[in-house]
Structure formats: structure tokens, C-alpha cells
């Protein structure tokens, strides 16, 4: 399974996540070497999909439930993307069928920096519970009423 998150907003960093299963009977060190090479290849090809990226950060892990846990991490600096690098990425993409249009399902997700404070009906949810006026002293009750008149919380 592979996920590519292209740069968004002000960020120029793309993220690639790779989960590569271990083949039955495969040597674990050989598997890690293969996974490292696959991650690097995917990161190079990711630049073809995320053209605005200046860095590609790749993380490869074993599937959930695997006895031995390990990960590989790659940071590829693609600020100076040369024609030679472009050709290498295109060759890797064609030779190993990496991130080809027919293999990709694009999903657009809108993420907010702040949580949405409305319920399922679109009604605004109170950010903080209002204090019980009976538990406040006179000065606090007056300050609360004043804030409510001004529309503050």
C-alpha cells in the first residue's frame, strides 16, 4: 500500500508512505534492503506527481501484525531537479509501474488547521461551557453579563 500526500498550503514538502509486506521465507535483512530501495524509487517517482515539492519525505514500514517491526525513512532534496533525475524517475515509474495513473486513486481531502466546532446539523457548538452564575461572586457575574452583552465568550 502506498500513499502520497502532495504539498499543500505554504508547505513545499510531499510525504510518501509505503507499507511493504514480507514475502514468506524471505530473509529479514534482505527484505529491509529491498524495502529501502523501493522507498527511494517511490520517492523519486513522487516528484513526477508532486511537481511543486522541494522535499520528498518517505516512510516505509512493515504491515500491522508483523512480529518484527522496523521502518525506513528517506528525505529526498529535490530543489534542484535535473533532466537526468527526471529521466531516472520516469524510467523507474515505467519499469516498476510506480504511481502510474491507472494505479492511482486520487482523493481530495480538505483539512483545517483548527477543528470544526459545528455538529452534524451545522449548528455551532459552544467552545466552552458557560460557568454557573450561582457559583460566581457578584463581580464575576457582572463581568460575565458584560461579555454576553458584547457577544464575547
PAKETI-393708 format. One record per residue (C-alpha): residue number from 0; residue in three letters; chain; x, z, y. Coordinates in steps of 0.05 Angstrom, whole numbers, plus 32768, in hexadecimal, padded with zeros to 4 digits. Each point is the difference from the previous one (the first is absolute). Layout:
<nodes>
<node k="NUM" r="ALA" c="A" c1="X" c3="Z" c2="Y"/>
...
</nodes>
This chain:
<nodes>
<node k="0" r="UNK" c="A" c1="8000" c3="8000" c2="8000"/>
<node k="1" r="UNK" c="A" c1="801A" c3="7FED" c2="8044"/>
<node k="2" r="UNK" c="A" c1="7FE7" c3="8012" c2="8046"/>
<node k="3" r="UNK" c="A" c1="801A" c3="7FE3" c2="8041"/>
<node k="4" r="UNK" c="A" c1="7FEE" c3="8021" c2="8041"/>
<node k="5" r="UNK" c="A" c1="8013" c3="7FD2" c2="803A"/>
<node k="6" r="UNK" c="A" c1="8016" c3="801A" c2="8044"/>
<node k="7" r="UNK" c="A" c1="7FC7" c3="8018" c2="802D"/>
<node k="8" r="UNK" c="A" c1="7FFA" c3="8018" c2="8047"/>
<node k="9" r="UNK" c="A" c1="8043" c3="800C" c2="8020"/>
<node k="10" r="UNK" c="A" c1="8024" c3="8008" c2="7FBE"/>
<node k="11" r="UNK" c="A" c1="802B" c3="7FC8" c2="7FE6"/>
<node k="12" r="UNK" c="A" c1="8008" c3="801F" c2="7FBB"/>
<node k="13" r="UNK" c="A" c1="7FE0" c3="7FE4" c2="7FC1"/>
<node k="14" r="UNK" c="A" c1="7FF8" c3="802B" c2="7FC2"/>
<node k="15" r="UNK" c="A" c1="8001" c3="7FE7" c2="7FB9"/>
<node k="16" r="UNK" c="A" c1="7FEB" c3="802C" c2="7FC5"/>
<node k="17" r="UNK" c="A" c1="8010" c3="7FEB" c2="7FB9"/>
<node k="18" r="UNK" c="A" c1="7FE9" c3="8021" c2="7FBF"/>
<node k="19" r="UNK" c="A" c1="8025" c3="7FE2" c2="7FC6"/>
<node k="20" r="UNK" c="A" c1="7FF0" c3="8016" c2="7FB9"/>
<node k="21" r="UNK" c="A" c1="8036" c3="800C" c2="7FCD"/>
<node k="22" r="UNK" c="A" c1="7FFD" c3="7FD0" c2="7FC5"/>
<node k="23" r="UNK" c="A" c1="7FFC" c3="8020" c2="7FBC"/>
<node k="24" r="UNK" c="A" c1="8046" c3="800D" c2="7FE3"/>
<node k="25" r="UNK" c="A" c1="8022" c3="7FF0" c2="8042"/>
<node k="26" r="UNK" c="A" c1="803E" c3="8029" c2="8013"/>
<node k="27" r="UNK" c="A" c1="7FEF" c3="802C" c2="803C"/>
<node k="28" r="UNK" c="A" c1="8040" c3="7FEF" c2="8027"/>
<node k="29" r="UNK" c="A" c1="7FF4" c3="7FB6" c2="7FF2"/>
<node k="30" r="UNK" c="A" c1="7FB9" c3="8008" c2="8019"/>
<node k="31" r="UNK" c="A" c1="8017" c3="8021" c2="8041"/>
<node k="32" r="UNK" c="A" c1="8033" c3="7FC8" c2="800B"/>
<node k="33" r="UNK" c="A" c1="7FCA" c3="7FCC" c2="7FF6"/>
<node k="34" r="UNK" c="A" c1="7FCF" c3="8026" c2="802D"/>
<node k="35" r="UNK" c="A" c1="8035" c3="8005" c2="8037"/>
<node k="36" r="UNK" c="A" c1="800C" c3="7FB4" c2="7FFD"/>
<node k="37" r="UNK" c="A" c1="7FB5" c3="7FF2" c2="7FFF"/>
<node k="38" r="UNK" c="A" c1="7FF5" c3="802D" c2="803D"/>
<node k="39" r="UNK" c="A" c1="8037" c3="7FDE" c2="8027"/>
<node k="40" r="UNK" c="A" c1="7FE3" c3="7FBB" c2="7FEE"/>
<node k="41" r="UNK" c="A" c1="7FBA" c3="8016" c2="8014"/>
<node k="42" r="UNK" c="A" c1="801A" c3="801B" c2="8042"/>
<node k="43" r="UNK" c="A" c1="8023" c3="7FBE" c2="8010"/>
<node k="44" r="UNK" c="A" c1="7FC1" c3="7FD9" c2="7FF0"/>
<node k="45" r="UNK" c="A" c1="7FD6" c3="8031" c2="8029"/>
<node k="46" r="UNK" c="A" c1="8023" c3="7FE6" c2="803F"/>
<node k="47" r="UNK" c="A" c1="7FDD" c3="7FBD" c2="7FF2"/>
<node k="48" r="UNK" c="A" c1="7FBC" c3="8024" c2="8004"/>
<node k="49" r="UNK" c="A" c1="8012" c3="8031" c2="8037"/>
<node k="50" r="UNK" c="A" c1="8023" c3="7FD2" c2="8031"/>
<node k="51" r="UNK" c="A" c1="7FFE" c3="8032" c2="803A"/>
<node k="52" r="UNK" c="A" c1="8024" c3="8036" c2="7FD7"/>
<node k="53" r="UNK" c="A" c1="8045" c3="8015" c2="8015"/>
<node k="54" r="UNK" c="A" c1="8008" c3="8030" c2="7FC6"/>
<node k="55" r="UNK" c="A" c1="7FE2" c3="7FFF" c2="7FBA"/>
<node k="56" r="UNK" c="A" c1="7FFD" c3="8043" c2="7FDD"/>
<node k="57" r="UNK" c="A" c1="7FF4" c3="7FFB" c2="7FB5"/>
<node k="58" r="UNK" c="A" c1="7FEF" c3="8038" c2="7FCF"/>
<node k="59" r="UNK" c="A" c1="7FFD" c3="7FF5" c2="7FB5"/>
<node k="60" r="UNK" c="A" c1="7FE7" c3="8034" c2="7FCF"/>
<node k="61" r="UNK" c="A" c1="7FED" c3="8007" c2="7FB7"/>
<node k="62" r="UNK" c="A" c1="7FB5" c3="8001" c2="7FEF"/>
<node k="63" r="UNK" c="A" c1="7FDB" c3="8042" c2="8000"/>
<node k="64" r="UNK" c="A" c1="8005" c3="8025" c2="7FBE"/>
<node k="65" r="UNK" c="A" c1="8046" c3="7FE7" c2="7FEF"/>
<node k="66" r="UNK" c="A" c1="802C" c3="8037" c2="7FE4"/>
<node k="67" r="UNK" c="A" c1="803E" c3="7FF1" c2="802A"/>
<node k="68" r="UNK" c="A" c1="7FF2" c3="7FFB" c2="804A"/>
<node k="69" r="UNK" c="A" c1="802E" c3="7FDB" c2="8030"/>
<node k="70" r="UNK" c="A" c1="7FFC" c3="7FD4" c2="803D"/>
<node k="71" r="UNK" c="A" c1="8028" c3="7FCB" c2="8024"/>
<node k="72" r="UNK" c="A" c1="8001" c3="7FFA" c2="804B"/>
<node k="73" r="UNK" c="A" c1="8018" c3="7FC3" c2="8027"/>
<node k="74" r="UNK" c="A" c1="8004" c3="7FF4" c2="804B"/>
<node k="75" r="UNK" c="A" c1="800C" c3="7FB7" c2="8011"/>
<node k="76" r="UNK" c="A" c1="8016" c3="7FF0" c2="8046"/>
<node k="77" r="UNK" c="A" c1="7FE1" c3="7FBC" c2="8010"/>
<node k="78" r="UNK" c="A" c1="800B" c3="7FFF" c2="804B"/>
<node k="79" r="UNK" c="A" c1="8030" c3="7FC6" c2="7FF9"/>
<node k="80" r="UNK" c="A" c1="7FDB" c3="7FD4" c2="7FCE"/>
<node k="81" r="UNK" c="A" c1="802B" c3="7FC3" c2="7FF2"/>
<node k="82" r="UNK" c="A" c1="7FEC" c3="7FBD" c2="7FE2"/>
<node k="83" r="UNK" c="A" c1="802A" c3="8012" c2="7FC2"/>
<node k="84" r="UNK" c="A" c1="7FD8" c3="8041" c2="7FF7"/>
<node k="85" r="UNK" c="A" c1="7FBF" c3="7FD9" c2="8009"/>
<node k="86" r="UNK" c="A" c1="8014" c3="7FCF" c2="7FC9"/>
<node k="87" r="UNK" c="A" c1="8015" c3="8038" c2="7FD2"/>
<node k="88" r="UNK" c="A" c1="7FBC" c3="8023" c2="800A"/>
<node k="89" r="UNK" c="A" c1="7FDA" c3="7FBF" c2="7FF4"/>
<node k="90" r="UNK" c="A" c1="8028" c3="7FF3" c2="7FC0"/>
<node k="91" r="UNK" c="A" c1="7FF2" c3="8047" c2="7FE7"/>
<node k="92" r="UNK" c="A" c1="7FB7" c3="7FF8" c2="8010"/>
<node k="93" r="UNK" c="A" c1="7FF9" c3="7FBF" c2="7FDA"/>
<node k="94" r="UNK" c="A" c1="802D" c3="8013" c2="7FC5"/>
<node k="95" r="UNK" c="A" c1="7FDF" c3="8043" c2="7FF2"/>
<node k="96" r="UNK" c="A" c1="7FBA" c3="7FF3" c2="801E"/>
<node k="97" r="UNK" c="A" c1="8008" c3="8039" c2="8032"/>
<node k="98" r="UNK" c="A" c1="7FCA" c3="800A" c2="8035"/>
<node k="99" r="UNK" c="A" c1="7FE4" c3="7FBA" c2="7FF6"/>
<node k="100" r="UNK" c="A" c1="7FBD" c3="7FF2" c2="8023"/>
<node k="101" r="UNK" c="A" c1="7FDC" c3="7FFA" c2="7FBD"/>
<node k="102" r="UNK" c="A" c1="801C" c3="8044" c2="7FEA"/>
<node k="103" r="UNK" c="A" c1="7FEC" c3="8025" c2="8040"/>
<node k="104" r="UNK" c="A" c1="7FBF" c3="8021" c2="8012"/>
<node k="105" r="UNK" c="A" c1="8002" c3="8010" c2="804A"/>
<node k="106" r="UNK" c="A" c1="7FD9" c3="803C" c2="8018"/>
<node k="107" r="UNK" c="A" c1="7FFB" c3="8010" c2="804A"/>
<node k="108" r="UNK" c="A" c1="7FFB" c3="8049" c2="800F"/>
<node k="109" r="UNK" c="A" c1="7FF5" c3="801F" c2="8044"/>
<node k="110" r="UNK" c="A" c1="8023" c3="8042" c2="8008"/>
<node k="111" r="UNK" c="A" c1="7FF9" c3="802E" c2="803B"/>
<node k="112" r="UNK" c="A" c1="8036" c3="802F" c2="8019"/>
<node k="113" r="UNK" c="A" c1="7FCB" c3="8035" c2="8007"/>
<node k="114" r="UNK" c="A" c1="7FC9" c3="8012" c2="7FCE"/>
<node k="115" r="UNK" c="A" c1="7FBA" c3="7FE6" c2="800B"/>
<node k="116" r="UNK" c="A" c1="7FD4" c3="8039" c2="8016"/>
<node k="117" r="UNK" c="A" c1="7FBD" c3="7FE2" c2="7FEE"/>
<node k="118" r="UNK" c="A" c1="7FD5" c3="8009" c2="7FC3"/>
<node k="119" r="UNK" c="A" c1="7FE4" c3="7FC9" c2="7FD3"/>
<node k="120" r="UNK" c="A" c1="7FC6" c3="7FF4" c2="8031"/>
<node k="121" r="UNK" c="A" c1="802F" c3="7FF6" c2="803A"/>
<node k="122" r="UNK" c="A" c1="7FEE" c3="8042" c2="8020"/>
<node k="123" r="UNK" c="A" c1="803A" c3="8022" c2="8023"/>
<node k="124" r="UNK" c="A" c1="8017" c3="803E" c2="7FDC"/>
<node k="125" r="UNK" c="A" c1="8012" c3="803D" c2="8029"/>
<node k="126" r="UNK" c="A" c1="804B" c3="8008" c2="8003"/>
<node k="127" r="UNK" c="A" c1="7FFE" c3="804C" c2="8002"/>
<node k="128" r="UNK" c="A" c1="7FCA" c3="8030" c2="7FEF"/>
<node k="129" r="UNK" c="A" c1="7FE3" c3="8021" c2="803D"/>
<node k="130" r="UNK" c="A" c1="800F" c3="804A" c2="8006"/>
<node k="131" r="UNK" c="A" c1="7FC6" c3="802F" c2="7FF7"/>
<node k="132" r="UNK" c="A" c1="7FED" c3="8015" c2="8047"/>
<node k="133" r="UNK" c="A" c1="7FEC" c3="8045" c2="7FE7"/>
<node k="134" r="UNK" c="A" c1="8048" c3="800C" c2="7FE9"/>
<node k="135" r="UNK" c="A" c1="801C" c3="7FEE" c2="8045"/>
<node k="136" r="UNK" c="A" c1="8009" c3="802E" c2="803C"/>
<node k="137" r="UNK" c="A" c1="7FDE" c3="7FEF" c2="8042"/>
<node k="138" r="UNK" c="A" c1="803D" c3="7FDB" c2="801D"/>
<node k="139" r="UNK" c="A" c1="8007" c3="7FD5" c2="7FC0"/>
<node k="140" r="UNK" c="A" c1="7FB5" c3="7FF0" c2="8000"/>
<node k="141" r="UNK" c="A" c1="8003" c3="7FE9" c2="8048"/>
<node k="142" r="UNK" c="A" c1="803E" c3="7FD5" c2="7FF2"/>
<node k="143" r="UNK" c="A" c1="7FDC" c3="7FE1" c2="7FC4"/>
<node k="144" r="UNK" c="A" c1="7FC2" c3="7FF0" c2="8029"/>
<node k="145" r="UNK" c="A" c1="802A" c3="7FE2" c2="8037"/>
<node k="146" r="UNK" c="A" c1="8024" c3="7FD3" c2="7FCE"/>
<node k="147" r="UNK" c="A" c1="7FBE" c3="7FEB" c2="7FE1"/>
<node k="148" r="UNK" c="A" c1="7FE5" c3="7FED" c2="8046"/>
<node k="149" r="UNK" c="A" c1="803E" c3="7FD5" c2="800C"/>
<node k="150" r="UNK" c="A" c1="7FF9" c3="7FDF" c2="7FBB"/>
<node k="151" r="UNK" c="A" c1="8040" c3="801D" c2="7FE4"/>
<node k="152" r="UNK" c="A" c1="800C" c3="8021" c2="7FBE"/>
</nodes>
